[in-house]
Amino acid sequence: MTRILIDKMKNLPHLLFAAVVIVALSSCASKKELTSPQVRIPSLQSRQPIKMILDSDFGSSTDDLFALMMLHHYIDDGLVDLKGIVVDREGEKNAQLVDVFNNYYGHADIPIGLERNGVKNPRCFIPYSGIVDLTDVSGKPLFKRSMDVSKMPEGYKLYRQLLSQAEDKSIVVVAIGFVTSIAELFESGADEYSPLSGVDLFGQKVKAVYIQSGRFESGDSLSGYNMRAASRQSAVFYDKLPKNVELVMSPSNIGDKMNYLPQDVLIDLSNTEYNPIKAVYTYYSCDTGQRMWDTNCLVNAVMGDQQYYMSPRGWVKFVDRGEESLMLFTPDEKGNARYQLPGDTYFAQEKLMDIRRHNRMNRYPSKYTIESPQPQLKKSAATEWTRQRLSQLVDKYMGSAGNNLNPDNVRMMFRPLGYSGPNAADYEEAEQVVVDAAFERMIQKALKAGRKDVVIVTGPPSSGKTTAVSKLNLGKAGLIYDATLTGEGRLSNVVRKAKALGMEKVTIVPVYNDILTCYNNNLTRGRQEWRYTPLDYIISAYRDNVGKIDQIRQEFPDVEIMPVDCSGNQGVKLVGIEEARKWDFNISEQELNQVLTLALDQISNGRIEDSLVPAAIGDIMSVKTSDPANIQLARQIARKVEEIKEAYKLR
């Protein structure tokens, strides 16, 4: 037992470790201060619901949203009686967002208080409160709201009202944002709700505070972002917090390992089309703020200490140094404070999966799914399946795509239908439906973020477009469209559409590579990824680029052109317009002979797996050539393809 206790306390600051060990050893025979987390508490369903006030800085990091979502489920399960929600980040939209969630999850009558005298312009990681402005196709608000923000009370006033109505020692406060409203409460005096001062009222009515704060690792006493951002109010909170109120802290390192990736969020919400969290993750870039810090306070408050490894008791002191503010913990078995200790990776994943389980519970599920395997669908059947689930597919793609639209990646979403790589032609139409819709949505997303530029990277298949995007550091653009864009007027249509949707700057990056290198690149990718672009399409797409730069200059004189030469895979080289105009996309008969010879050799020597040959070649007899030797090569390849189709019953 002694060794277990010492091992579990290894994350305490060095200077405090010895004192903690002495306290723990002196009481380990009779106390269980350091408990191991359990999956469930058997008596939860039979107990009285916890009377709670939630205090959060909605409008920045998304872990607040998941905590609120879980809290609504706890209310449904009879585990929590939520008395009110205090929004301690200034801004009416942040309070409207809470109203949206309360309506969506069926508890529209929960009182909401708003901080109007708090931290000025705190850092906003993701400005997701803008979803309150979303509308449906008819122009009506997408999410229902029922409260007038202008009539919402100040956060500290709502505290006074709710606490004055509560029984003594009956309220649990879950504080997962700034403590600005609580600090105002502590500095308040008698009013229409109670003759008591704020401190006395809090001490009389509140049983415990579960707060996301601190960082008690070895050598790190920083107080956490929320406390530093509101350091003056934090100092008031910790200095005036009544000693008879339990203080349970969740340091930021507890949630650091609980990384809820955007693509996982959208997978978990793939069976719904109408959900405020889904809206946040599709209209905003959520690559930051998705670590689950705040949920640990809520889970601890509702499900109990058995869910976490807990420190021994002690007292906590806040040292106000602004952004360098500290929180110091002094072990004392009579102290009112404890904090969660980090577990292993399995522990973190267990907690994350509990959040994901809650996120999959939806009040408005869709009748369609995009994740479950389907009977194999292709061509028109695949397109119809896609149209029925279009918003869900676009949501899923945007959850992991960032600002990059690449049709090759879109196609991967058709795996539940039977897409395997070689049969890409069966999903061309379905792919284009998603690409067109995603293009519009991604531009809308870029515009919301104030980015009004689009970069279109185009060129023959396997010419080096994706490499160019990476090497040229184009990622800061509002949207990067990485596609071959073969076909009459296709590139022009993309440019016009981008402008019509509000993009003020369009940059086209034409990419050149010689035809033999393009084909070799395609063969390499095919062997590595089991995905070939048909040879007939490569040749057609290559020839489609003849004179394209002059066409662009004539049709769109205001568009910036940034040519890139990747010839022979010798690197990504920016070149001038005049040099790029000399690129020769007219495949000579000699070059065509080299490509056809290579293709025949690959087939004959088994370098292309037999079952993939038809997909890798396509309709080779459609390739235009007047050279008898090339015609003969094409016929030889076509015969090989027919023999393989017959042998493998691929017709």
Secondary structure as GFF3:
##gff-version 3
##sequence-region A 1 651
A	DSSP	alpha_helix	2	8	.	.	.	ID=ss1
A	DSSP	alpha_helix	14	27	.	.	.	ID=ss2
A	DSSP	three_ten_helix	44	46	.	.	.	ID=ss3
A	DSSP	beta_strand	50	56	.	.	.	ID=ss4
A	DSSP	alpha_helix	63	76	.	.	.	ID=ss5
A	DSSP	beta_strand	80	87	.	.	.	ID=ss6
A	DSSP	alpha_helix	92	104	.	.	.	ID=ss7
A	DSSP	beta_strand	112	114	.	.	.	ID=ss8
A	DSSP	three_ten_helix	128	133	.	.	.	ID=ss9
A	DSSP	three_ten_helix	149	151	.	.	.	ID=ss10
A	DSSP	alpha_helix	155	165	.	.	.	ID=ss11
A	DSSP	beta_strand	171	175	.	.	.	ID=ss12
A	DSSP	alpha_helix	180	186	.	.	.	ID=ss13
A	DSSP	alpha_helix	198	205	.	.	.	ID=ss14
A	DSSP	beta_strand	206	211	.	.	.	ID=ss15
A	DSSP	alpha_helix	225	229	.	.	.	ID=ss16
A	DSSP	alpha_helix	231	240	.	.	.	ID=ss17
A	DSSP	beta_strand	246	249	.	.	.	ID=ss18
A	DSSP	alpha_helix	252	255	.	.	.	ID=ss19
A	DSSP	alpha_helix	262	268	.	.	.	ID=ss20
A	DSSP	alpha_helix	276	283	.	.	.	ID=ss21
A	DSSP	alpha_helix	295	303	.	.	.	ID=ss22
A	DSSP	three_ten_helix	305	307	.	.	.	ID=ss23
A	DSSP	beta_strand	309	310	.	.	.	ID=ss24
A	DSSP	beta_strand	314	319	.	.	.	ID=ss25
A	DSSP	three_ten_helix	322	324	.	.	.	ID=ss26
A	DSSP	beta_strand	326	331	.	.	.	ID=ss27
A	DSSP	beta_strand	337	341	.	.	.	ID=ss28
A	DSSP	alpha_helix	345	359	.	.	.	ID=ss29
A	DSSP	alpha_helix	379	388	.	.	.	ID=ss30
A	DSSP	alpha_helix	390	401	.	.	.	ID=ss31
A	DSSP	beta_strand	404	405	.	.	.	ID=ss32
A	DSSP	alpha_helix	407	411	.	.	.	ID=ss33
A	DSSP	three_ten_helix	412	417	.	.	.	ID=ss34
A	DSSP	three_ten_helix	424	427	.	.	.	ID=ss35
A	DSSP	alpha_helix	428	448	.	.	.	ID=ss36
A	DSSP	beta_strand	453	458	.	.	.	ID=ss37
A	DSSP	alpha_helix	465	471	.	.	.	ID=ss38
A	DSSP	beta_strand	479	482	.	.	.	ID=ss39
A	DSSP	alpha_helix	490	500	.	.	.	ID=ss40
A	DSSP	beta_strand	505	512	.	.	.	ID=ss41
A	DSSP	alpha_helix	515	529	.	.	.	ID=ss42
A	DSSP	alpha_helix	535	543	.	.	.	ID=ss43
A	DSSP	alpha_helix	548	555	.	.	.	ID=ss44
A	DSSP	beta_strand	560	561	.	.	.	ID=ss45
A	DSSP	beta_strand	564	565	.	.	.	ID=ss46
A	DSSP	three_ten_helix	567	569	.	.	.	ID=ss47
A	DSSP	beta_strand	573	574	.	.	.	ID=ss48
A	DSSP	alpha_helix	577	580	.	.	.	ID=ss49
A	DSSP	alpha_helix	589	604	.	.	.	ID=ss50
A	DSSP	three_ten_helix	610	612	.	.	.	ID=ss51
A	DSSP	alpha_helix	613	617	.	.	.	ID=ss52
A	DSSP	three_ten_helix	620	622	.	.	.	ID=ss53
A	DSSP	alpha_helix	628	648	.	.	.	ID=ss54
###
